[in-house]
Amino acid sequence: MAEPYTSWGLYPKLPQRGVTLSWRNQAFPAIAGEVLPRGNGRSYGDSCLAENGTLIDARGLDRFISFDPTTGRLACEAGMLLADILDVSVPRGWFLPVTPGTRLITVGGAIANDVHGKNHHRRGSFGHHVLGFELARSDGRRIRCTQDEEAELFPATIGGLGLTGLIVSAELQLVPIEGAWLDVETIRFEDLGSFFALSTESDATHEYTVAWIDCLAQGSALGRGVFTRANHARASGGREPRAPRRIPLTPPISPVNGWTLRAFNELYYRLPRAPRSLQHYRTHLYPLDALRDWNRLYGPRGFLQHQCVVPATSAPEAMRAILGAIAEAGDGSMLAVLKMFGDMPGRGLLSFPRPGASLALDFPFRGPSTLALLDRLDRIVMGAGGAVYPAKDARMSGETFRRGFPDWQKLEATRDPKIMSAFWRRVTADTRKES
C-alpha cells in the first residue's frame, strides 16, 4: 500500500511506496518497476518523488564510520543528517564547510542536490568538499567514486538528483572553527542597488552573507530588505537555542495571503535590531529549523518555491524585473532570500550555483494564477541567461530546465536505468520516446 511520502512543498501529491534500508551492506532492493533513492524528503518539488514507483528510504543509513578530530576528515553513511554531524563535530572544533538553510537533510541528499549556503563566495557548494562516496547500482555493483576514480559517475552524481544510483556512504572534509557562535552584523537597506553594493563589500570580509527581501515593495523601495553578514567567532554568547516548536496541524486555508504578506513584510523590515550580535550557529544559519513542520502553514494545497540564479552582469535588471512582476501580482513571499554566488564552478553536471545572484521565494499554491506567475518569472530568468533550481522545482517546463542545464544529456547517459523521478520524467519526456 502507498505510504504518505511527500515533498517538502506538499505539491504535487503523488502516492509513494517506501522500502526502508537499515544497513549499508544491503543489496540494492530487488523491486519491480522504477525506484528512486530518498533522504529526508526536504526537496521542495518532485525531484524526491517517484511517479508510480517506489522510494528507497535511506534514512536508516545513519551511522558514523570514522572521524579524525585532528584533520576534520569524516566518513559516514549517506542517510545521516547534517544535524547529527554538527552535534559531534562542533564541540571538537569542526564545522561543515557548506550547509543549506536547514540542517535536517541527509548527506546523500546534500550530494545529490549539490546544496549551497550563505558562503558560496568562499567555499563553493557541498560537492567541493566531498572526498568520495560509495554508489550502489541496480545491477548489483558497488562503485567507489572520487575525482580520480569513476571520472564520469563522480560529477554526474554530485547534483545528479539521485538518478545515478543509491549513495551508500560518503567522506567529507570539514573546516576548523573556534566555537559554536557567530559574530553577526545586521544592516537594513532601502533598495536593490544597496543590496549589490553591500554584497560586493561584504563578500570580501565575511564568511556568510545573505539578505531578506521585501518582495512586495515597489517604486523607489523596490528590493529593500535586511542584509546580514557573519563570521565564526571566538567568543561565546548566552543560552543555546531552545528546542524546536512544532506546527501541530495543517490549517484548512493558508494564512499566507496578500494582506498577511504585506503586514509581515512591513513589520519585519521595520523591526528594531541590534546592528551587531553574537548568535549561535543554529539561530543564524537555520532559523526555520526552530519551527518544525513549518511547511504546514501554507495549507493543504502546499506551496511552490522558485529559486533562480542569473549572471552578475544581468542580475540588477533581472532582479528588478522579477520583483516588479511579483509586486504587480501581489502574490509574494515572506521568505524571499537574495544572495550572491561566487566564481567557483560546480563539480557536478547539474550543479545549480554559478556566478551571479540567486533569489529564492515561496508561493502558496493557488492554482493557475500561481503557475502563470512562475512561468513569467521563468521567462525573465531565461532571458537573462540564468537557471531555475531543480531541487526546489515542481513545475518548470522541460525547455526551461534544459536551457539552464545543457549537460543534462550527460547525466541521462549515466543514469541508472532502474531509477526515475517524477521531475526527470517531466523535464525530459518530450526528448525521448516513451515505451
N, C-alpha and C positions, 0 to 999 in steps of 0.2 A: 504494500500500500504506500502511496506517495506520502512523504513527510513534509512538514511545513518549512522547508528551507526557502529563504527569501534573500534577495539582495538588500543592502542597507537602505536603499531608497524605497523599498517596498513596491517598486514598479520596474518591470512588468511582473505580474503574478503568474508564475509557471509552476505547476506541481512538480516536485522533485523527489526522487527516491535516494536514500543515503546508504552507503556501505562504509562502515567505520573501520579504520585501521588502528591497531594497537601497538605494533612492533615494526621497527624499520626493516627487519629482515623478512617481513611478509611478502609473498609474491604479489605481483600486480593482479588485482581482482579479476577472476575469470567470469565476466558478465556478458550476456548477450546484448548487443546494441552499443550505442555510443556512451562514453563516460566523460567525466571532467573532474580533475582534482579540485578540491575546495579547502581553503584555510578557515578563517574565522568569519567569512561572509561579509567583510566590510567594503567590498566593491559596491559602488552605488547603483550600477545598472545591471545588464545581463551578461557581462563577461564572466560572472561567477555562477551562471545558471546553465544547466544542460537541458536544452529543449527536448522534451520527450525522452530524456535519458536518465542516467544515474550519476550522482555525485560521489566521488571517493573522498570521504571526510577524513582529513589528515590531522585533525586536532589531537588525536591520541598519540601522535608522534611528538611528544613534548618534553623530551629529556635532554639534559646536557650530556655531551660526550667528553669534552675536555675544555679546560680554561687555564691559560697560563697568565697569572697575575703580574708577571714581570714583563711580558711582551704585549699583553692585550689580545692575544690570538685566542679565538673561541670557536669551538665546534659544537653543534647541537643538531637535534632533529628538526625537520622543517616545520612541524606543527607547533613549535614553541612560540609563545607570544613575545613581542618586544618588551612588554612589561616585565616578564619573568627574567629576561636578560638584564634589564636595568636594575631590578631588585638585587641581583647578585653582583653586578659589575660596579655600580656607582659607589657603594661602600668601600670598594677596593681601588677606587681612583680611575675607573674607566667608563667611557660613555660610547653610545652608538654614534658613529660619525655622521650618519644621516638618519633622520626619523621624520615621518609624516605627522599630521596633526592629531593622530591617535596612536597610543602605544598598544592598542588592543588588536593588532594584526599579527599574523604569523610570519616567521622568517621566510617560509616558502612563498607566501603572498607578497611580501616585500620584494623578493627577487622577481617573481612573475609579473609584477606591475612596475618594476624598477622605480620604486617610490622616491619622492623627493621631499625636502623640508624647507625650512626658512634659511638655509645656508648653502644653497646650490652654488652661489658665487664663490664659496670657499672649498666645498667638499664634493661638488657634483651630486650624483644620485646614488642610491643604495648600491647599485651594481658596481660602482667604482671600488667598493670595499669588500666585495665578495672574492675570497681567495679560491674557492672551488665549491662544488656541490656534487652529490650523487643523484643521478637521474634514473628512475625505473621506467622502462618502456613496456608497452603491452605485449611485445614479443618475448618477454622474459629477461631481456638484457638489463644489467646494471652498469651504468656508464659513469665513470669519473670524469668530470668536466672542469677544466681550468682554461685560462687564456692560451696555454701551450698544448693542452690536450683537448681533443674534440673541438677544433677551431670553428666548426660550423654550429654545433649544438650549444656551445657556451654563449655566443651573442644572440642566438635565436631564443634561448630560454630566459635570458635577462630581458624583462619587458615582454616576454612571449605569451603572457596571459594563461599560462598553464597548459598550453597546447602541444608542447614538445615531449611531455611525459610527466610523471609524478616526481617532484623534488622530494627526496627522502631525507637528506641531511645537508648541512652546509657549514663552511668555515668562513669566519668573518674576522676582519681586523678592526678592533676598537681603537678609540683615541683617548689619551690621558686627560684627566681633569683633576681639579683640586678640591672639589666638593659638589654638593647637590644643588647649590644655589647659583642664580644668575643675577648679574648687575644689569638692570633693565632701565632704559630711558623711553619715555612716552612723549610724543610730540603731536599736537593737534595741527592739521594743515588745512588750508582753505580751498585748494583747487587741485586739479590733476597735475598741472605743471609743478606744483610744490612737491608732489609725491616723487616725480622723477628726479628733482634736484636733491631731495633727501636721500633717495636710494643711491645716487651717484656718490654722495658724500659718505654715507654710512657703510656701504659695501666694502670700502677700503679699510675700515676701522673696526667693524663688528662682525661677530660670527653669525648672528641671527638677525635678519631684517624682514619686516612684513608690515602690511598696512590693512586696516579695515576701512572699507569704502562705503559711504552713504550713496547707494546706487540710485536713490530717488531724487537726489539733489539736482537742480537744473541751473541754467544760466551761468553766472559768474562763479557759482558754488559747485558746478559740476565736477565730480571727482573728489570732493572734500572727504576728509577722513581722519583717522588716528594712526600714526606711524609708531612702531616700536622697534627698538634695536637693543641687542643684548650680547653680553659676553659671559662666559663662565667666570665665577668669582671665587676668590679665596675665602672671603668672609661667609659666615652663616647668618641666616635670618632668624625669624621667630619659629612659630609652630609649623609643622609639616601640614600639607593639605588634609582636609577631612575626608572621610570615606565617601565614595560617590553616592549620590542620591539617585533613585530610580524613578522614571516616569511609570506609574503603575498601570496605565491603560491608554488605549488609543481613543482620543475624542471622536465623536461621530462626525464632526465637521472641523476642519482645520482652523485653529485660531489665528493662523498666519494669513492675513489678508491686507488689502491696501491701507485700511485705517490703522491696524496694529503695526504694520511696517513703518508707516510714516511716524507714528508716535515713538516707536522703539528707536528708529534711526536718529530722530531729533534728540531724544533723551541720551542715547549712547554717545552721540557726537559732543553734546554739551556737558556730559558727566565730568565733575571735577576729578582730576587725577594728580598724583604726585609725579613731578617730572622725572624723578629717579627713585628707584626702589630695589630692594633685594627680593627676589621671588624664587620659590622652589621650582625646580625644573618641571615638575608635573603641573604646577599652576600656569607657568608661562607657555610651555610647549604643547600641553594637552588640556586646554581649558574645557573642551566639550566632554572629556572623559569624566569630569566631575558630575555629569548628568547622564546616567546610563539610560539607554533606550531613548535618547533624545529624538531619534527619527520618528517616534510615535506622534510627536507634536504636529506633524504635517497631516494627520488624519488618515482615514482608511485608504484613500487613494494614493498615498505616498507622495514622493517628491522626485524631481529630476534635478541633477546637478549638471551645470555646464561649466567646464574648465577648459580654457583655451590658452594658447601661447602664440604670440605674434612677434616677428623680428623687431629688434630695438629701433631700427630706422623708421618703421611704420607704426610703432607702438602708440605714440601720443595721439595720432589721428585715429587709429583703430579703436583705442580705448574710449576716446570721446564719442565715437560713433556707437559703440556698444552701450555705453552708459546712457547716451541720449535715447537710444531705442528702448532701453528698459524704463527710463523715466517717463517716456511718452506712453508706454504701455501701462504704466502704473502697477506693474506686477513684479516688484523687485524682490530682493533677498535681504534677510537680516545678516546672513553670513557671507558677506562679499569680501573676498580676500585677494589683495593685489600684491604681487612681489616680482622681483627681477631674477631671472636665471642668469648664471654666469656663462663663460665661453667654453666650458669643459664639454666636449662632445660625449654623448651617451655611449655606453658599451654594448647596448642591445640594439637589435634590428628595429624594434618598435619602441625604443626609449622615447618618452614624451618630452622631457626637458631639453631645451635647446636655447641658444642665446636669445634673449628678449624678455618681454613682460608677460606674466601669466595672471589671469583673472579667474577666480572660482566663485560660482554663485549657485545657491539653492532656490528652486522654484516649486511651490506646492503644485501638484499636478491638477490642473483644472480642465483637462481635455484638449480639444483642438486649438484653443487660444494659446495655451502653453506651448504646444508643439509648433505653432506658427511663429511665435516669438523666438524660440530656439533655432528654428530654421533661418530666421532673419539674422540672428547672431552668427550662425554658421557662415552665411554669405559674406558677412563683414570679415570674419576670420580668414576665409579662403581668399578674399580679395586682397588681404594684407600679407598673404603668403604664410599663414600660420597653420595650426593644427588643433584638434579637439582631443582631449584625454580619453582614451578607450576605457580605462578603469572606472571612469565616472559617467559613462555614457549609456543611454538606454534607447536612443532614437536617431542618431545621425545617419545620414544616407551612406550607402557604400561608396559613392563618388567622393563625398567629403572625407571619409576615412582614408581612401586610397590616395587622394591628393596629399593628405597630411603625412602619410606613412608610405612612401614609394617603395620601400623594401619589403612590403607585406608578402610579396610572392616568394621571397627567400624563406620567410617563416613558413609559408604554406608547404614549401618543398621539404622542410624538416619536421613538420607537424606529425605527431604520432597518428597513424591512420584510424585509430580507435577513439581518439579524443576529439570532441567537438563542443563548442559552446554556442549558446543562443546568439551571442554577439557575433562570433566569427561567421556563422551561417548567414546572419543578417547582412553583414557588410561585404561578404564575398559571393553571395548566392547568384548574382547576375553575371558572374565571371566564369562560372563553371557549370557544366551540365549536371543536373540533379538526377540520380538514378531512380 
